[in-house]
Amino acid sequence: MTLLDLHAAKGPLIMGIVNVTPDSFSDGGRFIGFEHALSHARQLITEGADVLDIGGELTRPGAHPVTLEEEISRVVPLIAVLSGLSDTPISIDTLKPEVAEEAVKAGASIWNDVSALSYTPHSLEAAARSGREVILMHMQGEPRTMQASPYYEDVVAEVESYLLERAEVAIRAGVARGHIWLDPGIGFGKTLDHNLALIRATDRLASHGFPLLMAASRKRFIAALEEREGAEPADPELRVGGTLAVHLHSIAKGAKMVRVHDVLAMKQALRLWTALEPS
């Protein structure tokens, strides 16, 4: 069953985030140990996650890369155990095709790539060979420097053009069209105004025949908007309200999946939003 099949059966999907990293911006590395990460993943499933997104390397602003061996050692054992415990689809969040290939062998069925399969010359081939679904994200620059000075003439048009181009490149490389998702990359080489413009344009970005993922969970722009309005900066765990607002707006405008840290809150908000929609 593809994610689109799952969406057809269940409606908007919730992707729960499992960061197996020592310094995640949102959870401070609380889930770095295998047992902690496994417990957290199982909790997200209990709370209603439709998909688990497992990552072993940070891609937030200023993040530094980890070795291939270290990343594999963080994520593959966890994926192997989870795939035997639950039929919840597992996504591997990685730039590296070698990590994606090992994750697929362990049970992952989706490759979530912030580089849109451009990180290495082998990424497209690996994605096609795997036969799995891929999420192509837009990022200006690379994680260590992407927030230094983001600039666009027209952020919506440029992100839209990039994502459609990468989708076509992936199709030419052998990735099935029905296996491609797009993600505008909120917070990845964008200012507050860039992020807001992309969120407002969700319906446009979702209108090209490729399902759209929105991933704004606990991101810095939520606090930046508060600062603009005179409030104190919020730590990541105090950005849940903003996260829910962005994701419900995006779902209303056509996003088919949202990526979140707070699955229980998102599930509750989505359930009520759905109940309030005209039948």
Secondary structure, DSSP 8 states (H G I E B T S, - for coil): --HHHHHHHHSSEEEEEEE-STT-TTTTTTT-SHHHHHHHHHHHHHHT-SEEEEESS--STT-----HHHHHHHHHHHHHHHHHH--S-EEEE-S-HHHHHHHHHHT--EEEETTTT-SSTTHHHHHHHHT-EEEEE--SS-TTTTTSS---SSHHHHHHHHHHHHHHHHHHHT--GGGEEEE--TTSS--HHHHHHHHHTHHHHT-SSS-BEE--TT-HHHHHHHHHTT-----GGG-HHHHHHHHHHHHHTT--EEEES-HHHHHHHHHHHHHHS--
